[in-house]
Each structure stands twice: as structure tokens, then as C-alpha cells.
Amino acid sequence: MASKNNLPSFTRVLIAFCLVLFVFLFLPASLSNLSEILKYLLLVGIIVLLMMYNQVLGSLASSLSPVQDRDQSESENANVVESNRTNTLYDNLKQLVLSTVKALNPKFDSAIYMIDPEAGVFSSQGSNADDFLDSIPTNNSIISSILQQSSTVYQKDDKDAWNEIFENKPWRGSECVIGSPISLHGAVAGFVLTRIDHFSDLTDKDKSVLGAMGKFISHGLGSLESLEKHIMGEENKARILELLSELNFKSDESQVLDHFKYLIRTFFYYDRLTVSLQNENELNLVIKLVDGIEDEFVKDTEFPSHGTLHGLPTVSGEVILSQNW
């Protein structure tokens, strides 16, 4: 119930914030006093939105509970809905940060990047300007400087690295960027990057707000991860309950093992799965199920429980790395 009450309130505050932002952006320069008042109202609105956003996340996480009296199809549909909700919340989180930067100064352009370790780049998650590139090399010198020192970097000081971040076009040299790292589990996961067309437009107050954007996303990602884990946990429980409800231990052995193979496939990615059982003399093991890469150990193969790679985990109960065997 808490999440249902919080979401409409959050929506109303967000709409009011957007209306004030709209008025602020199109306010004539002659009304400078009113513009200054609206700017402070926007900053207050940002703080309120951030606080309410975290309350919404907390309410959603606490309102999710196991639903065991539903059948499997209803449970899966509920999990899909909740997963989509976390995706929507992530999109809202990104949009809130980008709009906050614009509210701070309409001349500021910003983008959010997250690391892609396999590709060796930071990939764009969204921006409010078209000239941010979709990916930035992880060894980009400007990004490295920002992540290490949260410093302001000027275009004229590192033109090559600048062109790895933005589309190649004429620049005046007065442009600069300031970044705020995004952390997850104690490691850098990305950053919020803001470009200022002229360094004189950047005030100390602006720097303090922009420097906090990454921390806010970090906190939001942590809350979303907890919510996602809860959802996945309920989905996994539903799969196990489904298997146990359908399983008839009086069934044929191969049918029972096939059920467990299906369950293991849903939880793990593996090259090869082997299920072995001890025979009556407890000295040998017999392979009852194989799945994945084929080798000489096929179904019904019998092998010693001691002195073999397949038998060692059964005897010792430990995880064995085949490369050390």
C-alpha cells in the first residue's frame, strides 16, 4: 500500500517540478529577480524529488512479498511486471539526473555512461545532447582524470581525448567538462559527464551539485539492485515450487533427472553438466545424466570415485578447477 500512496505523490511533485522548469527556461531576461527565485525553487525541488524517489524505491522493495497461493503463470506474470517496473525506475532515475543538470543551468549538457568491460568502453545510457558519442574508450585520458580527481578538464588541453567523447566539429577552446563517478560494490561502474560551453558559466555551487549526481545514481542503483534481487528470488522460488509440485518420485529415474536438468539450466550457464550416483559398493560412480559438451564419459559410464576428476568433488565435497588437475 505504501508504494501505491507514494507513486502518485511522486508523480505530482515531478509534474510541478517540470512546470516550474518550463517557466524558468522561457522566462524573459528582464525578469531576472523572478528567475533567481525560480532557480532556488528548482534546487529545492531537486532535493525533494531525490528524497521522494528513494522513498518510492524503499516502498516498492518492502511491499514485494512471496505469493505462493498463485499458480505458476500468475507468478511469472507478476515477476515480469515487477522487472519492467525496475527498468522503468532506472529510466526515471537517469531522466531525473539529466533534467536536474538542465534545471541547474539550461546551457549545460550532460550524459550518463556505464562501463562495458568486455568491449573496453563506457557505453552511453542517455544524454540531453546529440553530440555525445555512444561509447568512450576506458583509457580515455579525460575520463581517467575525472574519475581519479573529479576535476574540470578543458577542451584545449586534450583535443584528441575530447574527440573521443564528442562528435568531431569546430570547438572554441573555452569548453570544459566536469564528471561525477558512479560506483557499485566499491568499484567505478560509470560516470555522469557534464559539458559547459564556456568555463565562466560554471560556478562553485554548480560544481558541488554536479559532483553529487554520480553519488545519487550510485545510491539509486544499489536500491534497484536490491529490488531486482528480491524479484529474482521470488521467481526462482516459484520455479523450484513448480518443479517439486510436478515431480513424482515414483516416476522413472530418467524423468526425475530431466526435471532437475531443466531446473539447473534456468539458474546456470555451463559447458557440461554431469550427474553421477554411487553404486552399491560405494567405490564407483555411475553417470546418470549428461548435458552439454560431449566427451568419453557418456551416460551409464562407471568410474572410480577416488583418483578421477569426476569423482574427486564427490569424495572431497570441494570445488575442483580442471586446469589444476
C-alpha positions in Angstrom: 0.0 0.0 0.0 2.9 2.4 0.8 4.2 2.2 -2.8 0.7 2.9 -4.2 0.5 6.0 -2.0 4.0 7.2 -2.8 3.9 6.9 -6.5 1.0 9.4 -7.2 2.6 11.9 -4.8 6.0 11.5 -6.5 4.3 12.0 -9.9 2.5 15.1 -8.8 5.7 16.6 -7.4 7.5 15.7 -10.6 4.9 17.4 -12.8 5.1 20.5 -10.6 8.9 20.5 -10.9 8.6 20.2 -14.7 6.2 23.1 -14.9 8.5 25.3 -12.9 11.4 24.2 -15.1 9.4 25.1 -18.2 8.6 28.6 -16.9 12.3 29.0 -15.8 13.6 28.1 -19.3 11.3 30.5 -21.2 11.4 33.4 -18.7 12.5 36.7 -20.3 15.8 38.1 -19.3 14.2 41.2 -18.0 12.6 39.3 -15.1 16.0 38.5 -13.5 14.7 38.6 -9.9 12.0 36.1 -10.6 14.5 34.0 -12.5 16.7 33.9 -9.4 13.8 32.9 -7.2 12.7 30.1 -9.6 16.3 28.8 -9.7 16.3 28.3 -5.9 12.9 26.7 -6.1 14.2 24.3 -8.7 17.1 23.4 -6.4 14.7 22.8 -3.5 12.6 20.7 -5.9 15.6 18.6 -6.9 16.3 17.8 -3.2 12.6 16.9 -2.6 12.5 14.7 -5.7 15.6 12.8 -4.7 14.3 12.2 -1.3 10.9 11.0 -2.6 12.5 8.9 -5.3 14.4 6.9 -2.6 11.2 6.6 -0.6 9.4 5.1 -3.6 12.2 2.6 -4.1 12.2 1.6 -0.5 8.4 1.2 -0.5 8.5 -1.0 -3.6 11.2 -3.2 -2.1 9.3 -3.7 1.2 5.9 -4.2 -0.5 7.0 -7.2 -2.5 6.3 -10.5 -0.7 6.2 -14.2 -1.7 2.9 -15.2 -3.3 2.7 -19.0 -3.0 -1.1 -19.3 -3.5 -1.0 -18.4 -7.2 -0.3 -20.8 -10.0 3.0 -20.6 -12.0 1.6 -18.5 -14.8 0.3 -15.8 -12.5 3.7 -15.8 -10.6 5.7 -15.4 -13.8 3.4 -12.6 -15.0 3.9 -10.8 -11.7 7.6 -11.1 -11.9 7.7 -9.8 -15.4 5.6 -6.7 -14.3 8.0 -6.1 -11.4 11.1 -6.5 -13.6 9.6 -4.0 -16.0 9.0 -1.7 -13.1 12.6 -1.7 -12.1 13.6 -0.9 -15.7 11.1 2.0 -15.7 12.5 3.2 -12.4 16.1 3.1 -13.8 14.9 5.1 -16.8 13.3 7.6 -14.5 16.4 7.8 -12.4 18.5 8.7 -15.5 16.0 11.2 -16.7 15.8 12.8 -13.3 19.6 13.3 -13.2 19.7 14.7 -16.8 16.8 17.1 -16.1 18.4 18.2 -12.8 21.5 19.3 -14.7 19.4 21.3 -17.2 17.5 22.9 -14.3 20.8 24.0 -12.8 21.8 25.7 -16.0 20.0 25.4 -19.4 23.4 25.8 -21.1 24.8 22.6 -19.5 24.6 19.4 -21.5 25.1 16.0 -19.8 25.3 12.3 -20.4 25.4 9.1 -18.3 27.8 6.4 -19.2 28.2 2.9 -17.7 31.2 0.6 -18.2 31.2 -2.4 -20.7 34.2 -4.4 -19.6 34.0 -6.9 -22.5 34.1 -4.1 -25.1 36.6 -2.0 -23.1 34.4 1.1 -23.3 31.9 3.2 -21.4 28.5 3.0 -23.1 26.0 5.8 -23.2 22.9 5.3 -21.1 21.3 8.6 -22.1 22.0 12.2 -22.7 20.3 15.5 -23.4 22.5 16.5 -26.3 23.2 14.7 -29.6 26.9 15.2 -29.9 27.9 12.8 -27.0 29.3 9.7 -28.6 27.7 6.3 -27.9 30.9 4.9 -26.4 34.1 6.2 -24.9 37.3 4.1 -24.5 38.0 3.2 -20.9 41.6 4.5 -21.3 40.5 8.0 -22.4 42.7 10.4 -20.6 40.0 13.0 -19.8 37.7 10.3 -18.3 40.6 8.9 -16.3 41.4 12.4 -14.9 37.7 12.9 -14.0 37.4 9.5 -12.3 40.5 9.9 -10.3 40.2 13.6 -9.2 36.7 14.8 -10.2 38.5 17.7 -11.8 37.4 20.1 -14.5 39.0 19.4 -17.9 39.2 21.9 -20.7 38.9 21.1 -24.4 42.0 23.0 -25.4 44.2 20.9 -23.0 43.4 17.5 -24.6 41.9 17.8 -28.0 42.4 14.1 -29.0 40.7 12.7 -25.9 38.0 15.3 -26.3 37.2 14.0 -29.8 36.8 10.5 -28.4 33.9 11.9 -26.3 32.1 14.3 -28.6 31.5 14.4 -32.3 34.3 15.9 -34.3 33.4 19.6 -35.0 34.9 23.0 -34.6 35.4 23.9 -30.9 36.3 27.3 -29.5 38.6 26.0 -26.7 36.6 27.5 -23.9 34.5 24.4 -23.4 35.1 22.2 -20.4 33.7 19.1 -18.8 33.1 18.0 -15.2 32.3 14.5 -14.2 30.9 12.6 -11.2 31.8 8.9 -10.8 29.1 6.2 -10.4 30.1 3.4 -8.0 28.7 0.0 -7.5 30.1 -2.5 -4.9 33.0 -0.2 -4.2 34.2 -0.1 -7.9 33.7 2.5 -10.6 30.8 1.5 -12.8 30.4 4.7 -14.8 30.0 8.4 -14.6 27.8 11.5 -15.2 29.6 13.8 -17.6 28.5 17.5 -18.0 29.8 19.8 -20.7 29.9 23.6 -20.2 30.3 25.6 -23.4 32.2 28.4 -21.6 34.1 27.7 -18.3 33.0 31.1 -16.9 29.4 29.7 -16.7 30.5 27.2 -14.1 30.2 28.4 -10.5 31.3 26.7 -7.3 27.7 25.9 -6.4 27.2 24.3 -9.8 30.3 22.1 -9.2 29.0 20.9 -5.8 25.7 19.9 -7.3 27.2 18.3 -10.4 29.7 16.4 -8.3 26.8 14.8 -6.4 25.0 13.4 -9.4 27.1 10.3 -9.6 26.6 9.6 -5.9 22.8 9.8 -6.3 22.8 7.3 -9.2 25.1 5.0 -7.2 22.6 5.1 -4.4 19.7 4.5 -6.7 21.4 1.6 -8.5 22.0 0.0 -5.1 18.3 0.3 -4.3 17.3 -1.0 -7.7 19.7 -4.0 -7.4 18.2 -4.9 -4.0 14.7 -4.7 -5.6 15.8 -6.8 -8.6 17.4 -9.5 -6.4 14.1 -9.7 -4.4 12.1 -10.2 -7.6 14.6 -12.7 -9.0 14.5 -14.6 -5.7 10.7 -14.9 -5.8 10.9 -16.1 -9.4 13.5 -18.7 -8.5 11.3 -19.9 -5.6 8.4 -20.2 -8.0 10.4 -22.3 -10.4 11.5 -24.7 -7.6 8.0 -25.0 -6.2 6.7 -25.7 -9.7 9.3 -28.5 -10.1 8.5 -30.0 -6.7 4.8 -29.9 -7.3 5.1 -31.7 -10.7 7.7 -34.1 -9.5 6.6 -37.7 -8.8 9.4 -39.6 -7.1 7.8 -42.8 -8.2 8.4 -41.8 -11.8 11.2 -43.2 -13.9 14.7 -42.2 -12.8 15.5 -40.5 -16.1 12.3 -38.4 -15.9 13.2 -37.2 -12.5 16.7 -36.3 -13.6 15.4 -34.5 -16.6 13.3 -32.3 -14.3 16.4 -31.3 -12.4 18.3 -30.7 -15.6 15.7 -28.2 -16.6 15.9 -26.5 -13.2 19.7 -26.3 -13.3 19.6 -24.9 -16.8 17.4 -22.0 -15.7 19.9 -21.0 -13.0 23.3 -21.7 -14.5 25.3 -21.4 -17.7 27.6 -24.3 -18.1 29.7 -26.1 -20.7 28.9 -29.5 -19.4 26.7 -31.0 -16.7 27.3 -34.5 -15.3 25.1 -36.1 -12.6 26.6 -39.2 -11.0 25.4 -41.6 -8.3 27.3 -44.0 -6.2 26.7 -47.7 -6.9 26.0 -50.3 -4.3 29.7 -51.0 -3.4 30.3 -47.2 -2.9 33.6 -47.5 -4.7 32.5 -46.4 -8.1 30.2 -43.8 -9.5 27.7 -44.2 -12.4 26.9 -41.3 -14.7 23.1 -40.9 -14.8 22.8 -37.7 -16.7 25.0 -35.7 -19.1 24.3 -32.4 -20.8 26.5 -30.0 -22.9 29.9 -30.7 -24.4 30.4 -34.4 -25.2 33.4 -36.4 -24.1 34.2 -40.1 -23.4 32.1 -40.0 -20.2 28.6 -40.8 -21.5 25.5 -41.9 -19.7 25.9 -45.2 -17.7 29.7 -44.9 -17.7 31.1 -46.3 -14.4 34.3 -44.8 -12.9 36.2 -44.9 -9.6 35.1 -42.4 -7.0 38.8 -41.9 -5.9 41.6 -40.8 -8.2 39.4 -39.3 -11.0 38.4 -35.7 -11.8 34.7 -36.6 -11.9 34.9 -38.4 -8.6 37.1 -36.0 -6.6 34.3 -33.4 -6.0 32.0 -36.1 -4.7 34.6 -37.5 -2.3 36.1 -34.2 -1.1 33.0 -32.0 -1.4 35.2 -29.2 -2.8 35.2 -27.2 -6.0 37.9 -28.5 -8.3 39.4 -26.4 -11.1 40.1 -28.7 -14.0 43.1 -26.6 -15.1 44.8 -27.6 -11.8 44.1 -31.3 -12.3 
